């Protein structure tokens, strides 16, 4: 069912009405030109760069799916992805388009207080941003900062675009300005605009600095960064707002609100190190640049980028600290499933310096020549390791194995191993052997850990394990697809055991189907939780080439049931084998009360034998049923 956290206060009936009035084809066609292809519509995917259309929209199922990048879902998901907004915001936008009135949001007094406080904080930050900008642009105190920006070749249009500001000399200029406007000391403290001294007086947090407003994805000011232009005024070059009710450094990126369109157009984000690098990139037409906020790059920041692209270029400084930050960023993005590359600037220059000297086209050539993760790591590991020795070669290969294992594409993996072989002068076979050995060791470690805990082992660590949560089993996909098309067949699935036959992800989808059919008698894509909407779109966009859905469903259920019984049979046989070994060891050890132990052991063995007999009888029953069906089919 629709996730309460995502649908908020909007009842399912209202969501269904919005979908009925907002045909998904007409909504998407406003963003993506679509052409009819059979029963569906096709176009170029807006979420990744492609020349051949792989983006498909189904008017009958009211879903979209891209066979290139995998994005998919219902009309709400599309608007969320394309606009970078929440579910509730997407629902409100579509409701307005459809002329559907949403119910008033019911909030507790505490929730209303929190919401009002958040709006108040946003208004205060907006006032501060205007004050800083006014000081820079209109006052005599802003003159040194205007001169500094002129020297850095930052245009007035760019200053206005990024809403740059300045703080004058003095201890409490902002504090006094805010007090005039009715802002309390506690509110300013909460937002990190002021600090309290030991004497109890209040002073501005930012003094004598060039100011950079930090915005969320929507452009709302949530924090500030300040840079000194006179090195004698403070030993701390950059100063950022602390974490506040509006701002968390690890969950935001500088410039993202201005870069989103550029990121989508290029299907790539460029991560640079500092505020001035972002500003210079945008001024020179590299409008897909963002920066972390004075801290190491985080998975949360990576997920922010993934709302817009899965391709990322990294352009940090070339010094030791920059290399370390690049390595960390590569690992985070790789673990998230992004394709990350490193943009290397000659002579360890930063993007700002390079763009001023050589311009946009030269920087774009650096982007095109950027190195993939493994190629970059090989080069850096070889700089710090003596690869003329066998030990050195082994060390570098060992350090690269985790990254090779992460490569999902067989072509990419083979290409990477070929490159490593050539760079290190090691045979490809040797690297493949090391890779297999490391995977086997990892699998053994998992077995050992789970067996030591006394738990039944139910899986193995293999390169084809599914880390993304997709439903890969073709039989399960067919079952879910058929029940979506023919909800009355859910009864047949339940007769065979239903949810108990399915893997974790398929079972979760099946449970959504059950609840939806119980409530309305059919499955609506809007009633499936947003987290599983992409999985559902992936399944439903496959054409079902079958004339008899009843038979296909029955055969699929029989096959899953037989597989389940086979597994249960193997599990019981394994338990009996382990039990027999334990009993023999107990006899050899000559334990006390042997007769009592033997009697208890016999009871346990009898219970296992009865369980085994029941499984065998049920297996024969399904095998006989399946044989009759096949004979009946052949006689037709």
Secondary structure, DSSP 8 states (H G I E B T S, - for coil): ---HHHHTT--HHHHHHHHHHS-HHHHHHTTS--EEETTEEEE--TTS--SS--EEEETTTTEEEETTT--EE-HHHHHHHHHT--HHHHHHHHHHHHT---------HHHHHHHHHHHHHHHHHHHHHHHHHHHHHHSGGGHHHHHHHHHTT--HHHHHHTT-EE--SSSSHHHHHHHHTT--HHHHHHTTSEEE-TTS-EEESS-S-EEEEEE-TTS-EEEEEEE-SSTTS-S-SEEE----SS--GGG--BTHHHHHHHHHHHT-EEEESSHHHHHHHHHTT-TTEEE--SS---HHHHHHHHTT-SEEEEE--SSHHHHHHHHHHHHHHHHHT-EEEE---GGG--HHHHHHHH-HHHHHHHHHT-EEHHHHHHHHHHHHS-TTSHHHHHHHHHHHHHHHHH---HHHHHHHHHHHHHHHT--HHHHHHHHHHHHHHHHHHHHHHHHHTT--------TT--TT-----HHHHHHHHHHHH-GGGHHHHHHTTGGGGS-HHHHHHHHHHHHHHHHHSS--GGGS-HHHHHHHHHHHTS----S-HHHHHHHHHHHHHHHHHHHHHHHHHHHHHHHHHHHHHHHHHT-SSHHHHHHHHHHHHHHHHHHHHHHHHHHHHHHHHHHHHHHHHHH-
